[in-house]
Amino acid sequence: MRVFLPAFLLGIGLASASARAEDAATAATPTSGVAPLGAADPHAAAFAKTDFPSANECASCHPRVFWEWATSNHAYASISPMFHKFEQAINNFASGTIGTFCVRCHQQIGTQKGEPREQALWERSPIAREGITCVTCHRVKTQFGKVNGERTVTPGPLSDPMYNAGRGKEYSNVLANAEAFGIDLSGTNPDQTPIHGPVIEFEQISQSQFCVSCHQVAVHPGIKLEVVWEQYRAAPAAKKDIPCQDCHMGAVPGEAKGYEQWPIAVVNGQIVGDPKQKHSNHLFFGPGYPIAHPGLFPFNPRALRWSIQDWLKFDYRSNWGDPDWEAELAKSGRTVDFPAPWQNAQDRIDAAYVISLNLRLLEDKRQSRVEVMENAMRIDGPFFDSPLKTNQELDLHYMVRNVDEGHNLPSGSLGAQPELWFNVVLINPNGERVWESGYVDSAGDVADIHSNDVHDGKIVFDKQLFNLQTKFLTTNLKGTDREMYLPINFDGDQLPHIRPPGVPTTVLNHPPTIRMEGRSLPPLAERAARYRIPAEALKVPGEYRLQSRMRSRAEPIYFMKFVGATTDMEQSINEWMVDLHPASATFTVQP
């Protein structure tokens, strides 16, 4: 039996580490000058010599897993421009004392290879660019706990063993029929498919404990940047023995409702084993999203034709590479000052094609993000707590409930991220917006104490804002604590040096001068979003409309400006902002 992926993914092509004969997918590949599916990968030699095989090596036999991973936040970990801005900012403020604390999770193999913390992404090894790549998990054979990313990935060529939840019971069958499957056992035949070594069962990889080493993180003062494991351990899901994988790799984003079915491998179009094998989705469903240049992410083998620096010079927001635009440009004789890598029209067309494919993958990711977050919450209301009369204040509330059994709402990184706030608007019978809470300023920030427009008196401080964003609080030299962007008290020290506190954090339950103000909802908990609409907003009798939505964004704009984000990054973060559970309710106000 032979199986093929959907034409869309086959059209992208799987640039593997050795040359292969074209298969049925080649017909789906546009003849735009992009290398066809069967073409040799120019990076083959580099991949073949490394002790940390690339995900490209896995793509030929595990295409579905590859494309899921390629769009995942694991593949994004090293590419993320916000990660690099944040990591550099916290190292600057901490006088370099953070060290490899951040990169050893986001670029674990690069760190293990001895690459300097500050080394630019385009100067790092190709495997470091892949972030949390295949071997980051499937070459770990020792059980680790809360180690802040300090695990050991076992080095070795592709022919070394892989570690997985199963024992690879079909592996011996593939070896026994290597010629029929087109497998290269000698490691010297470029026309055949290379294969990894035997599959060894590693029990922890299918348990929640496997995720702990990178998803329970505390920096040196004792402040916790991520509490995913801590929340899960205290949640109903842990008590029911529901592992992280059931919700984040299952059939339904964010819910433990079984797994999809797919072959464990497809070797040169031939199914290996049971076609209804349990399939763990390597998109790793979650609320995160990318804001990188779409030529750099998702991880697309076709994009490796150009360097990271080349892609950063490609204006993907323009019409570059659009065939009609390019034809009109050539016909008009106009001169456009394209940067050096993009002066050739065919190169621009090829690059735009890669970006178009990546944008389609990102749209699927956007949808899975909405599903994860909507599956995690329920919003009921509005409930009216006072008479519906003109010229009288109106009290009302909504009930926001976290229906997720595994984590707080929101979960993940704390402090400056993520944002999750409720936006409610009142429309009067004349169609006029007469009241709102959860509005944003000209930069896109909510109207709290961090809004520049609030500081400048351009908009009013939103006293009724319902925001589940957790904040860092630091102790000042004088006065009260204050909200800070980072868990570093540089108000009290012009040259902060991050070191463990002199007083054990177990005594105070937080470092002496830093703590967190948690606002997130624990699993299965609920909280009322209460509002008081002023009488002047209810002057006209008749039918009013309340429109509501929960809004989610990975980073507030004020924090992005704080760490030096580019304008494109700020624009992208707002473009990826989603509205969850939008609703509208009408009611009548009597005179």
C-alpha positions as CSV (number, residue, x, y, z in Angstrom):
1,M,0.0,0.0,0.0
2,R,1.2,3.5,-0.9
3,V,0.2,6.7,0.8
4,F,0.7,10.4,-0.1
5,L,0.3,13.5,1.9
6,P,-2.2,16.2,0.7
7,A,-1.1,17.9,-2.5
8,F,-0.6,21.2,-0.6
9,L,2.2,19.7,1.6
10,L,3.6,17.7,-1.3
11,G,3.8,20.9,-3.3
12,I,6.1,22.3,-0.7
13,G,8.5,19.4,-1.1
14,L,10.6,17.5,1.3
15,A,14.2,18.5,0.8
16,S,15.9,15.5,2.3
17,A,19.6,15.0,2.8
18,S,20.2,12.9,-0.3
19,A,19.1,12.9,-3.9
20,R,15.9,10.9,-4.6
21,A,13.9,10.0,-7.6
22,E,10.8,12.1,-8.1
23,D,7.5,10.6,-7.1
24,A,3.9,11.4,-7.8
25,A,4.2,14.7,-5.8
26,T,6.4,16.2,-8.4
27,A,3.4,16.9,-10.6
28,A,2.0,19.1,-7.8
29,T,5.1,21.2,-7.7
30,P,4.8,24.6,-9.6
31,T,7.5,25.1,-12.3
32,S,8.6,28.4,-10.9
33,G,12.3,27.7,-10.8
34,V,12.1,26.3,-7.2
35,A,14.0,23.1,-6.9
36,P,11.7,20.1,-7.6
37,L,10.8,17.6,-4.9
38,G,13.4,15.1,-6.1
39,A,16.3,17.5,-6.3
40,A,19.3,17.0,-4.1
41,D,19.5,19.1,-1.0
42,P,22.6,21.4,-1.2
43,H,22.9,21.0,2.6
44,A,23.2,17.2,2.4
45,A,26.9,17.1,3.1
46,A,26.6,19.3,6.3
47,F,23.7,17.2,7.6
48,A,25.4,13.9,6.9
49,K,28.5,14.9,8.9
50,T,26.8,16.2,12.0
51,D,26.4,14.4,15.3
52,F,23.0,16.1,15.6
53,P,21.0,15.1,12.6
54,S,18.7,17.7,11.2
55,A,14.9,17.5,11.0
56,N,15.4,17.4,7.2
57,E,16.8,13.9,7.7
58,C,13.6,12.8,9.4
59,A,11.3,14.4,6.8
60,S,11.6,11.8,4.1
61,C,10.0,9.0,6.2
62,H,8.0,11.0,8.7
63,P,6.6,13.7,6.5
64,R,3.4,14.5,8.5
65,V,5.3,14.7,11.8
66,F,7.9,17.0,10.0
67,W,5.3,19.5,8.7
68,E,3.6,19.6,12.1
69,W,6.8,20.2,13.8
70,A,7.9,22.8,11.2
71,T,5.0,25.0,12.2
72,S,5.3,24.4,15.9
73,N,6.6,26.7,18.7
74,H,9.4,24.1,19.2
75,A,10.7,24.8,15.7
76,Y,10.1,28.6,16.4
77,A,12.2,28.6,19.6
78,S,15.4,29.6,18.0
79,I,14.0,31.8,15.2
80,S,11.8,34.0,17.4
81,P,12.9,37.6,17.1
82,M,11.1,38.4,20.4
83,F,13.1,35.7,22.2
84,H,16.3,37.3,20.9
85,K,15.2,40.8,21.9
86,F,14.1,39.6,25.4
87,E,17.2,37.5,26.0
88,Q,19.5,40.3,25.1
89,A,17.6,42.8,27.2
90,I,17.6,40.7,30.3
91,N,21.3,39.9,29.9
92,N,22.1,43.6,29.4
93,F,20.2,44.6,32.6
94,A,21.7,41.7,34.6
95,S,25.2,42.6,33.5
96,G,25.6,39.3,31.7
97,T,25.0,37.2,34.7
98,I,22.1,35.3,33.1
99,G,24.6,33.4,31.0
100,T,23.2,30.6,28.9
101,F,20.0,30.4,31.0
102,C,17.7,31.2,28.1
103,V,19.5,29.8,25.1
104,R,20.0,26.4,26.6
105,C,16.3,25.7,26.2
106,H,15.7,27.7,23.0
107,Q,18.9,26.6,21.3
108,Q,19.8,23.6,23.3
109,I,21.9,21.7,20.8
110,G,23.8,24.9,19.8
111,T,24.5,25.5,23.5
112,Q,25.6,21.9,23.9
113,K,28.0,22.3,20.9
114,G,29.6,25.2,22.8
115,E,28.2,28.1,20.7
116,P,28.5,31.4,22.6
117,R,25.3,32.8,24.1
118,E,25.6,36.0,22.2
119,Q,26.4,34.4,18.8
120,A,24.1,35.8,16.1
121,L,21.5,33.3,14.7
122,W,22.9,33.4,11.2
123,E,26.4,32.6,12.6
124,R,25.2,29.5,14.5
125,S,25.2,26.0,13.2
126,P,22.2,24.9,11.1
127,I,20.9,22.6,13.8
128,A,20.8,25.4,16.3
129,R,18.5,27.3,13.9
130,E,16.0,24.4,14.3
131,G,15.4,25.2,17.9
132,I,13.7,22.3,19.6
133,T,14.4,19.9,16.7
134,C,13.7,16.1,16.4
135,V,16.8,14.9,18.2
136,T,16.3,17.4,21.1
137,C,13.7,14.9,22.3
138,H,14.4,11.7,20.5
139,R,18.1,11.5,21.4
140,V,17.5,12.0,25.2
141,K,17.9,8.7,27.1
142,T,18.2,9.9,30.6
143,Q,15.4,11.0,32.8
144,F,15.7,14.7,33.9
145,G,13.6,16.8,36.2
146,K,13.5,20.5,36.9
147,V,16.8,21.4,35.4
148,N,16.0,24.6,33.4
149,G,16.9,23.1,30.1
150,E,20.2,21.5,31.2
151,R,19.5,18.1,29.6
152,T,22.0,16.1,27.5
153,V,21.1,15.3,23.9
154,T,23.1,12.2,23.0
155,P,25.3,13.1,20.0
156,G,25.7,10.7,17.1
157,P,25.1,10.2,13.4
158,L,21.7,9.4,12.0
159,S,22.6,5.6,12.1
160,D,22.6,5.8,15.9
161,P,19.5,4.7,17.9
162,M,16.5,6.9,18.4
163,Y,14.4,7.0,21.6
164,N,10.7,6.9,21.5
165,A,7.5,5.9,23.4
166,G,7.5,2.6,21.6
167,R,10.0,-0.1,20.6
168,G,9.9,0.4,16.9
169,K,8.4,-3.1,16.3
170,E,8.3,-2.5,12.5
171,Y,11.9,-1.3,12.3
172,S,13.3,-4.8,11.8
173,N,10.8,-5.5,9.0
174,V,12.0,-2.4,7.1
175,L,15.6,-3.5,7.5
176,A,14.7,-7.0,6.3
177,N,13.1,-5.5,3.2
178,A,15.5,-2.7,2.7
179,E,15.7,-3.1,-1.1
180,A,11.9,-3.0,-1.5
181,F,11.6,0.1,0.7
182,G,14.5,1.8,-1.1
183,I,16.6,2.0,2.1
184,D,20.3,2.7,2.1
185,L,22.0,0.5,4.6
186,S,25.5,1.2,3.4
187,G,25.3,4.9,4.0
188,T,26.9,5.5,0.6
189,N,24.0,5.4,-1.9
190,P,22.6,8.9,-2.6
191,D,19.7,7.4,-4.6
192,Q,18.3,5.6,-1.6
193,T,16.9,6.8,1.7
194,P,19.1,6.7,4.8
195,I,17.6,5.3,8.0
196,H,18.3,5.9,11.6
197,G,19.4,3.2,14.0
198,P,17.2,1.0,16.1
199,V,14.4,2.5,18.2
200,I,14.8,2.2,21.9
201,E,11.8,2.6,24.2
202,F,12.3,5.6,26.6
203,E,9.4,5.6,29.1
204,Q,9.6,9.2,30.2
205,I,9.1,10.7,26.7
206,S,5.4,9.9,26.9
207,Q,5.0,11.3,30.4
208,S,4.5,14.8,31.6
209,Q,7.8,14.7,33.5
210,F,9.6,14.8,30.1
211,C,8.3,18.4,29.6
212,V,9.4,19.7,33.0
213,S,13.1,20.5,32.2
214,C,12.1,23.4,29.9
215,H,8.6,24.2,31.1
216,Q,9.2,24.9,34.7
217,V,11.7,27.7,34.8
218,A,13.1,29.8,37.7
219,V,15.8,32.5,37.2
220,H,18.6,32.9,39.7
221,P,16.8,35.2,42.3
222,G,14.2,32.5,42.7
223,I,11.5,34.1,40.6
224,K,9.6,31.7,38.3
225,L,9.3,32.6,34.7
226,E,7.3,29.6,33.8
227,V,5.0,27.6,36.1
228,V,3.4,25.2,33.6
229,W,4.5,22.1,35.5
230,E,3.7,23.6,38.9
231,Q,0.2,24.4,37.7
232,Y,-0.3,21.0,36.1
233,R,0.9,19.1,39.1
234,A,-1.8,20.8,41.3
235,A,-4.5,20.4,38.7
236,P,-7.2,17.8,38.2
237,A,-5.5,16.5,35.0
238,A,-2.5,15.3,37.1
239,K,-4.8,13.6,39.6
240,K,-6.5,11.8,36.7
241,D,-3.1,10.8,35.2
242,I,-3.8,12.8,32.1
243,P,-0.3,13.5,30.7
244,C,0.6,16.8,28.8
245,Q,0.8,14.8,25.6
246,D,-2.9,13.9,25.6
247,C,-4.0,17.6,25.3
248,H,-1.0,19.1,23.4
249,M,-0.5,16.2,20.9
250,G,-4.0,14.7,20.7
251,A,-6.8,14.9,18.1
252,V,-8.5,17.9,19.7
253,P,-6.4,21.0,20.5
254,G,-6.1,21.4,24.2
255,E,-8.4,18.5,25.1
256,A,-7.7,14.9,26.1
257,K,-10.0,13.3,23.5
258,G,-7.8,10.6,22.0
259,Y,-5.4,10.7,19.1
260,E,-5.5,10.8,15.4
261,Q,-4.4,7.8,13.3
262,W,-1.5,7.8,10.8
263,P,1.3,5.4,9.8
264,I,4.4,5.5,12.0
265,A,6.4,6.0,8.8
266,V,5.9,6.3,5.1
267,V,9.1,5.2,3.3
268,N,9.3,6.2,-0.4
269,G,5.5,6.1,-0.5
270,Q,5.1,2.8,1.2
271,I,3.3,2.5,4.6
272,V,5.3,1.0,7.4
273,G,3.1,-1.1,9.7
274,D,-0.5,-0.3,10.7
275,P,-1.9,2.6,8.8
276,K,-4.2,3.3,11.8
277,Q,-1.3,3.7,14.2
278,K,-1.7,6.2,17.0
279,H,-0.5,9.6,15.8
280,S,1.0,12.2,18.2
281,N,0.6,15.6,16.6
282,H,3.9,17.4,16.7
283,L,2.4,20.8,16.2
284,F,2.2,20.8,20.0
285,F,-1.1,22.7,20.3
286,G,-0.8,25.8,22.4
287,P,-1.6,29.5,22.6
288,G,1.8,30.8,21.3
289,Y,2.3,32.2,17.8
290,P,5.1,33.4,15.6
291,I,6.0,36.9,14.4
292,A,9.1,36.1,12.5
293,H,9.6,36.8,8.8
294,P,7.5,34.2,6.9
295,G,10.5,33.3,4.8
296,L,12.2,32.1,8.0
297,F,9.3,30.4,9.7
298,P,7.7,27.9,9.4
299,F,10.8,25.8,8.9
300,N,10.6,25.1,5.1
301,P,13.4,23.2,3.4
302,R,12.8,25.2,0.3
303,A,13.6,28.4,2.2
304,L,17.2,27.1,3.0
305,R,18.1,28.2,-0.5
306,W,18.6,31.7,0.9
307,S,20.4,32.7,4.1
308,I,18.7,34.2,7.1
309,Q,20.3,37.6,6.3
310,D,18.9,37.3,2.7
311,W,15.4,36.7,4.0
312,L,15.5,39.6,6.3
313,K,16.1,41.9,3.3
314,F,13.0,40.5,1.5
315,D,10.0,42.9,1.8
316,Y,7.3,40.3,2.3
317,R,4.7,43.0,2.9
318,S,5.2,44.4,-0.6
319,N,4.3,42.9,-4.0
320,W,7.8,41.5,-4.6
321,G,7.5,38.2,-6.4
322,D,3.9,38.6,-7.5
323,P,4.0,37.4,-11.1
324,D,1.6,40.1,-12.3
325,W,3.5,42.8,-10.4
326,E,6.8,41.6,-11.7
327,A,5.6,41.5,-15.3
328,E,4.2,45.0,-15.0
329,L,7.5,46.2,-13.5
330,A,9.5,44.6,-16.4
331,K,7.1,46.1,-18.9
332,S,7.2,49.6,-17.5
333,G,11.0,49.9,-17.4
334,R,10.9,51.4,-14.0
335,T,14.0,51.0,-11.8
336,V,13.5,49.6,-8.3
337,D,16.5,49.6,-6.0
338,F,16.2,46.0,-4.7
339,P,18.8,44.8,-2.2
340,A,21.6,42.6,-3.5
341,P,20.1,39.2,-2.9
342,W,16.8,40.1,-4.6
343,Q,17.7,41.9,-7.8
344,N,16.8,38.9,-10.0
345,A,13.0,38.8,-10.7
346,Q,12.9,35.0,-10.7
347,D,14.5,34.8,-7.3
348,R,11.8,37.1,-6.0
349,I,9.1,35.0,-7.6
350,D,10.6,31.8,-6.1
351,A,10.9,33.4,-2.7
352,A,7.3,34.7,-2.8
353,Y,6.1,31.2,-3.6
354,V,7.8,29.8,-0.5
355,I,6.3,32.6,1.6
356,S,2.8,31.8,0.2
357,L,3.2,28.2,1.3
358,N,4.3,29.2,4.7
359,L,1.4,31.6,5.1
360,R,-1.0,28.8,4.4
361,L,0.7,26.7,7.2
362,L,0.5,29.7,9.5
363,E,-3.2,30.1,8.9
364,D,-3.7,26.5,10.1
365,K,-1.6,27.3,13.2
366,R,-3.8,30.4,13.9
367,Q,-6.9,28.2,13.8
368,S,-5.4,25.7,16.2
369,R,-4.5,28.5,18.5
370,V,-8.1,29.8,18.6
371,E,-9.3,26.2,19.2
372,V,-6.9,25.7,22.1
373,M,-7.9,28.9,23.9
374,E,-11.7,28.7,23.2
375,N,-11.7,25.1,24.4
376,A,-10.0,26.3,27.6
377,M,-12.6,28.9,28.7
378,R,-16.3,29.6,29.0
379,I,-17.9,33.0,29.2
380,D,-21.4,33.4,30.5
381,G,-23.5,36.6,30.6
382,P,-24.2,39.4,30.7
383,F,-26.0,39.3,34.0
384,F,-27.7,42.5,35.1
385,D,-27.4,43.5,38.7
386,S,-29.5,46.7,38.7
387,P,-32.7,48.0,37.0
388,L,-32.5,48.8,33.2
389,K,-33.6,52.4,33.5
390,T,-32.5,55.5,31.6
391,N,-30.3,58.0,33.4
392,Q,-29.4,55.5,36.0
393,E,-26.1,53.6,36.5
394,L,-26.2,50.0,35.3
395,D,-24.3,47.3,37.1
396,L,-23.7,44.0,35.3
397,H,-21.2,41.2,35.2
398,Y,-20.0,38.3,33.1
399,M,-18.6,35.0,34.5
400,V,-15.3,33.9,33.1
401,R,-14.5,30.2,33.7
402,N,-11.4,28.2,33.1
403,V,-12.7,24.8,31.9
404,D,-9.2,23.4,31.3
405,E,-8.2,20.7,33.8
406,G,-4.4,21.1,33.2
407,H,-3.3,24.7,33.6
408,N,-4.2,28.2,34.7
409,L,-5.9,30.6,32.3
410,P,-3.6,31.9,30.8
411,S,-0.6,29.7,31.4
412,G,2.9,29.6,30.1
413,S,5.4,32.4,30.6
414,L,4.4,34.9,33.3
415,G,5.2,38.5,34.0
416,A,5.1,40.6,30.8
417,Q,3.4,37.8,28.9
418,P,0.9,36.7,27.9
419,E,-2.1,39.1,27.8
420,L,-5.7,37.9,28.1
421,W,-8.2,40.6,28.7
422,F,-12.0,41.2,28.3
423,N,-13.3,43.8,25.9
424,V,-17.0,45.0,26.4
425,V,-18.7,47.7,24.3
426,L,-22.1,49.2,24.8
427,I,-24.0,50.5,21.7
428,N,-27.1,52.7,22.2
429,P,-30.3,52.6,20.1
430,N,-28.8,55.2,17.8
431,G,-25.9,52.9,16.9
432,E,-23.4,55.0,18.9
433,R,-20.7,53.6,21.1
434,V,-21.4,55.1,24.5
435,W,-19.2,53.0,26.8
436,E,-16.3,50.6,26.6
437,S,-13.9,48.7,28.8
438,G,-10.8,46.7,27.6
439,Y,-10.1,49.3,24.9
440,V,-6.6,49.9,23.6
441,D,-4.4,53.0,22.9
442,S,-2.8,54.1,19.7
443,A,0.0,51.6,20.0
444,G,-2.4,48.7,20.8
445,D,-1.8,48.6,24.6
446,V,-4.6,48.3,27.1
447,A,-5.3,51.5,29.0
448,D,-3.5,50.5,32.2
449,I,-0.5,52.1,34.0
450,H,1.9,51.1,31.2
451,S,0.0,52.9,28.4
452,N,1.8,55.9,27.0
453,D,-1.5,57.5,25.9
454,V,-2.7,57.2,29.5
455,H,0.5,58.9,30.7
456,D,0.1,61.7,28.1
457,G,-3.6,62.2,29.0
458,K,-4.8,61.2,25.5
459,I,-7.1,58.5,26.8
460,V,-8.7,57.7,30.2
461,F,-7.3,55.1,32.5
462,D,-9.5,52.0,32.3
463,K,-10.5,51.5,35.9
464,Q,-12.8,48.5,35.1
465,L,-10.3,46.6,33.0
466,F,-10.6,42.8,33.4
467,N,-7.1,41.5,32.7
468,L,-5.7,38.1,33.5
469,Q,-2.1,39.0,32.8
470,T,0.3,38.3,35.7
471,K,2.7,41.1,36.6
472,F,6.1,41.3,38.1
473,L,6.4,43.5,41.2
474,T,9.7,44.9,42.4
475,T,10.4,46.8,45.7
476,N,11.5,50.4,45.3
477,L,14.0,52.3,47.4
478,K,11.2,54.5,48.5
479,G,7.5,54.1,48.4
480,T,5.5,51.1,47.4
481,D,6.2,48.1,45.1
482,R,5.7,48.8,41.4
483,E,4.9,46.7,38.3
484,M,8.0,46.0,36.2
485,Y,8.6,44.5,32.8
486,L,11.4,42.1,33.9
487,P,12.1,40.5,37.3
488,I,15.1,42.7,37.8
489,N,15.1,45.5,40.3
490,F,17.4,48.0,38.5
491,D,15.7,50.8,40.4
492,G,17.7,49.8,43.4
493,D,21.0,49.0,41.7
494,Q,22.5,50.8,38.7
495,L,24.5,47.7,37.9
496,P,22.2,44.7,38.8
497,H,24.0,41.4,39.3
498,I,21.6,38.4,39.3
499,R,22.6,36.0,42.0
500,P,20.7,33.8,44.4
501,P,19.2,35.8,47.3
502,G,20.8,35.7,50.8
503,V,17.5,34.8,52.3
504,P,16.0,31.4,51.1
505,T,12.9,32.0,49.0
506,T,11.2,29.3,50.9
507,V,11.1,31.7,53.9
508,L,9.3,34.5,52.1
509,N,7.8,32.4,49.3
510,H,9.5,34.8,46.8
511,P,12.8,36.7,46.5
512,P,13.2,39.6,48.9
513,T,12.7,42.4,46.4
514,I,10.8,40.6,43.6
515,R,7.4,38.9,43.5
516,M,4.6,38.2,41.1
517,E,1.0,39.4,41.2
518,G,-0.8,36.4,39.8
519,R,-4.2,37.1,38.1
520,S,-4.6,34.0,36.1
521,L,-7.6,31.6,36.8
522,P,-6.7,28.2,38.2
523,P,-8.2,25.1,36.5
524,L,-12.0,24.9,36.8
525,A,-12.1,28.3,38.7
526,E,-14.3,31.2,37.7
527,R,-14.2,34.9,38.3
528,A,-16.7,37.7,37.7
529,A,-15.9,40.5,35.3
530,R,-17.9,43.3,36.9
531,Y,-18.8,46.6,35.3
532,R,-20.7,49.8,36.2
533,I,-21.9,51.7,33.2
534,P,-22.4,55.4,34.0
535,A,-25.9,57.0,33.8
536,E,-24.9,59.4,31.0
537,A,-24.4,56.4,28.7
538,L,-28.0,55.4,29.2
539,K,-29.9,58.6,28.2
540,V,-31.9,57.2,25.3
541,P,-34.6,54.6,25.9
542,G,-34.8,51.6,23.6
543,E,-32.8,48.6,22.6
544,Y,-29.1,48.6,23.6
545,R,-26.4,46.1,22.5
546,L,-23.5,44.7,24.5
547,Q,-20.7,43.3,22.4
548,S,-18.0,41.3,24.2
549,R,-14.9,39.3,23.4
550,M,-11.8,38.0,25.2
551,R,-8.6,39.2,23.5
552,S,-5.3,37.3,23.5
553,R,-1.9,38.6,22.6
554,A,1.5,37.0,23.3
555,E,3.3,40.3,24.2
556,P,2.1,43.8,25.2
557,I,3.4,46.5,23.0
558,Y,5.0,48.5,25.9
559,F,7.2,45.4,26.6
560,M,8.2,45.1,23.0
561,K,9.3,48.7,22.9
562,F,11.1,48.2,26.2
563,V,13.3,45.4,24.7
564,G,13.8,47.2,21.4
565,A,11.4,45.4,19.1
566,T,11.2,46.5,15.5
567,T,8.1,48.2,14.0
568,D,7.4,45.0,11.9
569,M,7.5,42.9,15.1
570,E,5.0,45.2,16.7
571,Q,2.8,45.1,13.7
572,S,3.0,41.3,13.5
573,I,2.1,40.9,17.2
574,N,-1.1,42.9,16.7
575,E,-1.9,41.1,13.5
576,W,-1.8,37.8,15.3
577,M,-4.0,39.0,18.2
578,V,-7.2,36.9,18.3
579,D,-10.7,37.5,19.6
580,L,-12.1,34.6,21.6
581,H,-15.8,33.8,22.2
582,P,-17.1,37.0,20.6
583,A,-20.7,37.5,21.5
584,S,-23.5,40.1,21.3
585,A,-26.5,40.6,23.7
586,T,-29.4,43.0,23.4
587,F,-31.5,44.5,26.2
588,T,-34.1,47.2,26.5
589,V,-33.8,50.2,28.7
590,Q,-37.0,51.7,29.9
591,P,-37.6,55.4,30.5
